[in-house]
Amino acid sequence: MASRNNNNNHKNLRIKISRMIKATNIIILTGILFLAIIPAAYAPSIGVLPSEVDLGRVSRGEDVKGELYLSSASDKVLRFSGSYIIPVSNPWFFRYLSEYSEEDISGWISFPEKEFDIDGTKAFSVKIGDVVTRANKKFEFTAHIPKNAEPGYHAGSINFYPIATPGKGPEVTLFGVVRPNFVFRVNGEVVRKGAITKIEAERVSENQAKIIIYFKNTGTNTISSDNSKSSVKIYNSDNEIRAELEFSGINIKPDEEKKAAVMWYSREGIKDGKYMVSATINYRNDQASRSEFVTIPSMITVAPAQSQLLNVPAAPAEAILSTKSCASNWNAILILSLITGLIIYWRLPHATIKDVILMSGGVFLILTIINYLLFCYRSTLGVIAIILLLAVAIYYRIPGKRY
């Protein structure tokens, strides 16, 4: 009886010691997490007012000035630079789609100050609309409207980024900033219109053919295709659909004609003869369609190309996923990784510090890959596949009881 009591006492003592060690480790890990959060929470940030600037109606050959007010949350003097980027978010694109121009305006925008300082200790009052607020810097930019500018709405965004001081490194290593949008409308009547003028076909191999679609911009403004709503369908002589192909995309200026190549591959082989090709190109506010018989020859007429896709600029509404916005917030990724480690350590009774370190490292790797795929490579399916694979692998590597 006494021996059993001694064993129980020893068991209870081991449990208490184990709990004390685990509590100590959690305190240490929480301290590391707190140290990681501090620089992220108190990182310098830049505020921008207003977030949207409407420069109004402008004439060809005119210079139009815009102004923004910047505020700093830092008590130091920060050095920044501004540059034009395609719209990060563009409310005018869909609001005024029928009068929108998709021509490149990157060469139209200039900045009087290529580099400038923001002194967080010096503020002044400014009235924007009906709101009176405080700012630390007035920032100006100019839109030089060419004499051959297309009529209609044009939009862009301005990106601010820190400048490194020679010998001292960058003044800001992490900062938050709103990228303001600006818009203006060039006077004149807008016509967004296009037409498919011709469809041809060539043989690449026994199993592959190339469908060539000629598209002409018959309007006044640059337009681009919406690939998700464009399609190419191929029918045989019995009116049976043989293939439905994805359109590769096109961006085209007024009075310009371009051809877009769509590849048709069939594992069973493609017979020579006549086929009906029905093509639809959606250019966002309207679409053009054409059906035409094409002849696929028996002999190979064109060599296979390495890539048949056209280099199409990203649409303004999708610019937030462009490679230019590729960036990594290492502090946020580190914080989420440490939080995951703490949760695992708390929930799994047999988890060790080694398991926490390995799991935190694995989560850090997963989040880094997700960040790259979402904002750089832009492959949602790739993200889902990697998350599922790594989640299954990590799950079966976690020691302890499964619930």
N, C-alpha and C positions, 0 to 999 in steps of 0.2 A: 504494500500500500504506500509506504514511504517512498519506495523507488519510483512508483508511478507519479507521485506528487512532484518528485524531483525532476522527472522527465518533462512533466507539464510546465514546471517553472522554467526549465532550460528552454523549452519550446517558446514559451511566452517571451522570454528574454531575447531570443533570437529574432522573433517577430518585431519586438520594440526596436532593437538595434537596426533591423532592416528598414523599418519605417523611418527612423531617424536619418539613416544614410540617404534614403530616397528623398526625404524632405530637404536635406542639405543640398543634394544634387539639383533639385528643382529650384531652390533659391539661387544657386550658382548660375543655372541656365537662364533663369528669369533676369538675373543681373546682366548677363551677356545680351539678352534680348533688349533690355532697357537701354544699354549702351548703344545698341544698333539703332533703336528708335530715335534717340536724342538728335543725332545729326539730320535725320530725315524730317523730324518734326520742326526743327528750327532752321531748316535750309532756307537760304535767301529765295524770295519769290518776287516776281514782277507782275504788277497789275496793269491792265490796259483798259482805257476808256476813250471812246465807246468801243464796244466789241465789233460793231458793224458801222461802216462809214459809207453813206450814200453821197457820191460826188455830183449827182444830178445828171441833167442832160448836157451833153457837150457836142461841140462841132469839130469836124475834121481840121487838123492843123492847129488845134488849141492845146494849151498847157493848162492843166487843172491841178491845183494844190489841195492836198488833204492833210489833216493834222490829227494826232493822237496824243493822249496824256498818259504818262507812265508814272507808276508809283512803286517804291521799293520798300520791302519789309526789313531791310538790313540797315544797320547804323553805320555802314561803311560806304565808301565810294566804289561803285561797281562799273566796270567798263563793258559796253555791249556794242553789237553791230546788228544792223537790220538788213534783210534781204527779201526779195519777192519769192513766193512759192505759189504753186497752184492751190486753189481753195481747199482748205482743210475741211470746212463744212460750208455748203453753198445753198442758202435758202432761196436765192434768186433763180437758181437753175431750173427748179420745177415750178416756181411761182410764175416766171415769165418765159417759160420754155419756148413758146411760139415766137418770141422776139429775142432769142438768145444766140449769141455768136460764140463758137468754140475755137476761134483762132487764137494763136499764141500771142500773149501780150507781155511776155517776160522782158522784152527789150524796150517796152514803153515806160517802165517804172524806174525812177531814179531817186536817190536820197542825198540831200545836201550834206548830211553828216554820215560818212561811212562808218565812223566809230564815234561813240559818245559816252559820257560819264553820267551815272545816276547817283546823286548824293542823297542818301536816305535821311540825312539830318537837316536838309533844306527843303521845305515844302511851301506850297502856295495854293491859294484857293482858286477853283475854276468851276464855272457853271456849264454843265452839259445838259441841254434841254431844260427841264425844270429842276434838275438835281444839282446841288452845290456840293462839291467834294474837294479833297486835297490831292495834289499831285507833286511829283518831284522833278518831272522833266516833260517838256513839250517836244514832241517828235513830229517832223514834217516829211512829206514825200510828194513827188510830182508825177502825174500821169501825162506823158507827151503823146497826144493823139495824132497818129500819122494822117497824111492827106488822103491816103487810100484805105483808111480804116473801114472795116465792115460796119454797117448799121446795127443797132440793137444793143442789148445788154452785154457787158463784159465784167468779169469779176476776178478777184485775186485775193491772196492773203499775204501777210507780212510775218516773217519769222524773226524773233530776236534770240541771239545766242551770245554767251560770254566770250570775251577776248582775253587771251593769256598775256600776262605781263612778262617781258623777257627777263629771264633769270629768277622769276618768282613763281612761275607756273600760273595756271588759271586762277583768277580771283574767285570764281564760282565753280564749284564742282557738281553741285546739284541745285536746280532751281525750277520753279514752276512758272509758267507763263501762258497767257491766253493769246492765241494767234488771231489777231483781228482780221476781218474780211472787209473788202471795199468793193463797190460796184459803181458803174456809170453806164449811161446809155448814149451811144453815138446816134445823132439825129439821122433820120432816113427810114425808108420803108424796108421792112425785113421780110424776106421770102426764104423759108427753109423748105427746100424741095429737091428731090432726087429721083432718078429713073434708072432701071436696069435696061441697058441698050442691047446687050447681046449675051448669049451663053454658048460656050464652046467646050469640047472635051478632047483629051489626049490620053493615050495609053502610056503608063509608066512601066508596068510589068504585067505578067499573066494575071496577077491577083490585085493589081492596083491601077486606078485611073485618076486623072486630074480633071476636075470640073472648073472651068474658068468663067467667072461672072464679071461682066463689064458694067460698072456703075458710074453714072455721070451726075455731078451736082449742077442742077439747073436753076438754083436759087441765088441769093445774094450773100449768104453766110456759110462759113465753114460748118460742116456737120460731121457727126461720127455715128457709127452703127451701135445699136444695143444688141450685143451678141446673144443675150438670153432670149430675145424675142425674134431673132432672125433664124432662118432655117433653109436647108436645101434638101428637097425630096426627089428621089429618082424612081421612076416607074418603068416597067418593061412593056412590051407590046400588048400584053393582056391586061394592062392597067393595074398590075399588081405592084405594090411598093417594094422596091429592092433595097433601098437604103434611105435613112434620114440622117443627114450629116450636120455637124456643128459649123456655123459660119465663123471664119477666122477673124473678121473684123476689118473696118476700114475707117479712115479719117481723110476727108477730102475737102478741098477749097472750092469756091465758086468757079463754074465753067471748067472744072477739071474732071477728067475721066480716068478712073483707075480700074485695074482688074484685080480681083481677089481669087486666089486658088483654094479650092476645097478638095481634099484627098478622099477618094472612095477606095476602101480596101475590103475585099471579100475573100474569105478563107477557101471557099469553093471555086474561086476563079471568076473572072468577069468575061463573059462572052462578047465577041464583037457584034456590032449591029446598032440599031437605033433604040434610043431610050428617051423618055420624056423627063425633062428636068424642070421642076417647079421651085423657083427661088423667091424668097421674101427677105428683104433687107429693111429692118426697122431702124429709123434714124431718130427715135425718141418722140418727136411730135407727130410723126406720120410714118408711112412705110411704102415701099415700092415692091411690086411683085411682077413676075414674068414666068411664063411656061413656054418651053421651046424644045423641039426634038433635036437631039445631038447624036452624032455617030461616033461610036468608039471603034477605032480601027483594029485590025487583027495584029498589025505590026507595032512595035514600040516606037513612039514618035517623040518622046521626051525622056531625058535621063532623070532618075530620082534625085530630088534635091535634099539637102540635109535638113532644111526647115522650110515649110510652106506657109508659116504664119507671118502675117504682116506686123510691122512694128507700129502698134497703135497706141497713142497717148492715153493715159487713164482719163476717164470722164471726170468732170469736176465733182460730181456727187460721190465718186469712189476714191477721191484723192487721199482720204485719211488712211487708206491701206497701201499707199504707194511706197516704194523703197525709200523715198526721201524722208518719210516719217519713221524709218527704222531706228529704234533706240532702245536701250535697256535701262530700266530703273533698278540698279543692283541692290539698293537699300530695301526696296519693297520686296524683291525676290528673297533677299536674305532673311527679312523679318518673317515672311510667310513660311520659309523653310524651318526656322527656329521654333515658330509656333507649332508647326506640325510635329516636330521632334518632341516638344513638351507634352502635347496631347497623347502621342504614342507612349511616352514614358509613363504617363499617369494612368492610362487606360489598360496597359498590358502589365500584369503583375510580374512577369518573368523577364521583362525588357531590361537591358543593361545600358550603361552609358555608351558602350560601343555600338549597340543597336541604334541609339538615338543619333549618334554622329553619322552612321551609315544612312539612316533614313533621311536625316536633314540634308545630307549631301545628295541623295537620290532625288529628293523633292526640288532642291536647288537646280539640279540638272534638268529635271522635267520642265520647271518653270522657264528656264533659259531657252530650252528647245521650243516651248509653246510661244514665247515672246518672239523668237526668230521666225517661226512659221506664220504667225498671225500678222506681224508687222513688216517682215522682210520678204519671205517667200510666198506669203498669201495663199497657203494651202490648208483650208479647213479640214478636208478629209485626212490630210497628213497629220494634223494635230490630233484628231479623234483617234486615228489608228495608233499613234505613239502613246497617247494617254492610256488607252485600253491595254496595250501590250505591257507597258511599264507598270501599270496598276496591278495587273495579274501577277507579274513577276515579283513585285514588291510584297504583295499580299502573302504569297507562299513562302517568302523568305523571313517574314516576321515570326520570331519565336513566341511561344506561349499558347494559351488555349484560344480556340476560335469560338466566337459566339454567334 
